[in-house]
Amino acid sequence: MSFEDDLRRTLRRTPAPPQLADNVLRRMADGGSPKTASGASWRRWFATAAVIALIAGGGTRYYRHQQAVVEAERIRAEIGLALQITNDTIELIHRRMNESHENEVVR
């Protein structure tokens, strides 16, 4: 059999069970809960709690990463400013030394 035949057979229309409407109405009257408590209920709660924990953990990790990026950029800017100040100071010292040397040569 081909994939298309399997797909057609799987997706073919089937009639709803005769008790479907009664079951739906009964569940709506009961507040939407299933008639018997099963392990599926706690599994859903566990899965929901796990997803929430993963999202919270991921959010916390992303926040910390963003803070590290901001801190690294702040440090980079401070280092750039310190290098600029150092460069300006060295240039000033160099200029003064040249002026002093020129004054000694002229005398």
C-alpha positions in Angstrom: 0.0 0.0 0.0 1.1 3.5 -0.7 1.4 6.4 1.7 -1.6 8.1 0.0 -3.8 5.1 0.5 -2.8 4.9 4.2 -3.6 8.6 4.6 -7.0 8.3 2.9 -7.9 5.3 5.1 -6.8 7.2 8.2 -8.6 10.4 7.3 -11.8 8.8 6.0 -15.1 9.9 7.5 -16.5 7.7 10.3 -19.8 8.2 12.0 -19.7 9.5 15.6 -20.7 7.0 18.3 -24.3 7.2 19.3 -23.6 8.0 22.9 -21.3 10.9 22.0 -23.9 13.7 22.5 -25.0 12.3 25.8 -21.4 12.0 27.1 -20.6 15.6 26.0 -23.8 16.9 27.7 -23.0 14.9 30.9 -19.5 16.2 31.1 -20.7 19.8 30.6 -23.1 19.3 33.4 -20.3 17.9 35.6 -18.1 20.9 34.9 -16.1 19.3 32.2 -14.3 16.8 34.3 -14.1 13.1 33.2 -16.4 10.7 35.0 -13.5 8.7 36.5 -10.3 10.1 37.9 -7.3 8.6 36.1 -3.6 9.0 36.0 -4.0 11.4 33.0 -5.1 14.2 35.3 -2.0 14.2 37.4 0.1 13.8 34.3 -1.4 16.9 32.8 -0.7 18.9 36.0 2.8 17.5 36.1 3.4 18.4 32.4 2.0 21.9 33.0 4.2 22.4 36.0 7.2 21.2 34.1 6.5 23.6 31.2 6.1 26.5 33.6 9.4 25.6 35.4 11.2 25.4 32.0 9.8 28.7 30.9 10.7 30.4 34.2 14.2 28.9 34.1 14.7 30.0 30.5 13.4 33.4 31.3 15.8 33.7 34.2 18.7 32.5 32.1 17.9 34.9 29.3 17.7 37.8 31.8 21.1 36.9 33.3 22.6 36.7 29.8 21.1 40.1 28.9 22.5 41.6 32.1 26.0 40.1 31.3 25.8 41.7 27.8 24.9 45.1 29.2 27.7 44.8 31.8 30.2 43.8 29.1 29.2 46.8 26.9 29.5 49.2 29.9 33.0 47.8 30.7 34.0 48.1 27.0 32.9 51.8 27.0 34.8 52.5 30.2 38.0 50.9 28.8 37.6 52.9 25.6 37.3 56.1 27.7 40.3 55.1 29.8 42.3 54.5 26.7 41.3 57.8 25.2 42.3 59.6 28.4 45.6 57.8 28.4 46.2 58.6 24.8 45.4 62.3 25.3 47.7 62.4 28.4 50.6 60.7 26.5 50.1 63.1 23.6 50.2 66.1 26.0 53.4 64.8 27.6 54.9 64.2 24.2 54.0 67.7 23.1 55.5 69.3 26.2 58.6 67.2 25.9 59.0 68.4 22.3 58.4 72.0 23.3 61.0 71.7 26.1 63.5 70.1 23.8 62.9 72.9 21.2 63.4 75.5 23.9 66.7 73.9 25.0 67.9 73.8 21.3 67.1 77.5 20.8 69.0 78.6 23.9 
